[in-house]
Amino acid sequence: MVGDIMLGGACRGGMAGNTVTEKNCLPPHEGKLLFADVANILQRATLALGNYEGVFADGGRSTKEGLSNAFAFRTPTKYALRLAEAGFDFLSLANNHSFDYGRNGLLSTQTTLQAHNIAFAGTKATITQAPFAIVERNGVRFGICAFGHNTSTLSHLNDSVVRAIVTATRQSSDIVIVSFHGGAEGTQAARLPAGEERYFDEERGNLRHFTRLAIDLGADLVFGHGPHVPRALELYNDRLIAYSLGNFCTPFGMNLNATGGLAPLLEVKVAPNGRFVGGRIHSFRQRQGSGPRHDATNTAAKEMARLTALDSPSSALHITTNGSLRSSQSIGEFLLTHSISHF
């Protein structure tokens, strides 16, 4: 699982509403090198998931023209091939940029992803029949649903919507994964508050309430994005929650300074019943114009371990300095078994 992805293209935004041309914000070599450092991890996974922060379309007019402090992202459709080559199986569209070019832009995004066999979910305007995606791998049906905080998405602000969609996904799946876009934004938003969050006077959700509700309803794994920085992890009822995976591949139009440039890749193993078994936070960094690159200092993992200790102190999750994840309970079981084996 990874956080926000936006490969470049027509990037409109800023306080002055300035426009950056496609020529000035497309990656070199048609994006072929964007995922060079991460493709081996994504491709070996049973399932690789992320959030696409923007639109795949070859034209159209932004719905945010004339607005100050508004960002809009449109990537040429041919660049979606890079996501398929990298190994992505599912992308959430439940974010505040999926409608940047209106309904036509959203439908173009969905059609483009579908052409590359990449599943998606999370918006009200959809070419799929169900409000969730089913991806089958090795005889296991993975049900994936996605929620956002704005009007074009399936909203995690509405418990009734969450209950209906997660319950329906549970009934159709062996393993349920929930993706969400929520929380305040920026380096000042790394800490996870106890209650509701707002950003520019917009409701961004009570994420502790939402994620735990999703697991109570049958979700086996919950991961988030939206703050543009990593946040804490938590184990709840033996299920893993990642409150934000930050930016992952956003070479243009995003602030990559400080923790905004951290690009964690979260690898998780679950049991057949969905229980968390283990995993690892792989640490990458971004810089302007390129995708995620190896970080030998493991800064993303260390930052998420620090935040987990601060914001989920009672969680039974152990994170090592190299990013390995284990349940504290499973560590205790191992130590007990190991000791018994010596008698």
C-alpha positions, 0 to 999 in steps of 0.5 A: 500500500502507498499514499498519493500518486500524481504523475504530472501533466497539467498542474494548475494551482497556487494562491494566484491560480497560475497555470503550469503547462504540460510541457513543464511538468511531465516526467522525463522519458515519458515516466518510465523511470518513476517507479524504478526503485519500487517496482520489484516490491509492488510486483511481488505483492499479491495486491498493490494499492494506492491513491490516484490524486488527479485525473487521467484525461487528454483535455477538458476544462478544470472545475477549479478555474478562477478559484484561489488556493485551488489545485487541479491535476490532469495527466495524459491518459498514456501515462497510466501505462506506467502504473500497470507496469509498476504493478498496481492492482487498485487505485482509490479515486476517493479524493478531492482531485478526482473531480478536478475536470468534472464528470468527463474527467472522472469517467476518462480516469475510470475508463483509462484505469479499466483499460489497464486492468487496474481496479478502482472505487470511491466515487459517486459517478462510476462506470462500475456497478458496485460501490467497491471493487473485487480483485481475485488472486490465488482463489482469494476474493479481495474486496476493496472500498474507498472513502473520501471527505468531499461531495464527489466521493463516498463519504467517511463522514457519514456512518450510514454510508460506511456501514452500508458499503463495508457490510456489502463488501464483507458479504462479497469478499474473503479479505476486506481492505478499506482505503480513505482520504482524510485529515488535515494537510501539511507538515503541521498535520503529522499528529493524529488528533483524537476527534474531528479534523478540519482544513480550510474550514472543510470537514476532514473526518474523525479518523479514529472513529471511522477506521475502527468502525470499518474494522468493527464492520468487517474490514481486515486492513485500513489505510489512509492518505490525504495529509501529504505526510506520514502518520501513525499506525495502529493495531485494532482487534488484530487488524492494521490501520495506517492513518496516512502513507503521505505522498508516494509518487508526486513529482510535480505540484506537491510540496516535497520539503521535509516530511512531505518528501517521505514516501513510505511503502507499506508491505503487510501480510495477513492470515486467511482470516484477515488477522495481521501477521507482520509487515514492513515499512519500506522507506523511500524519498522523493525530490522534484521531478522524480519518483520515489527513490531508496532511502538508506536512512529509513527515515520514513519508517523511523518517522512512522515509528515515532508517531505511532509511539506518540499517537497509538501508545497502547497499540500492540504494534512493534516497529523496528528501526529498519521498518519491520512490523510485528504484533507485540502479542506475537513477539510474546508468543514467540518468546514463550514458544522459544523458551518452552522448546528448550525444556 
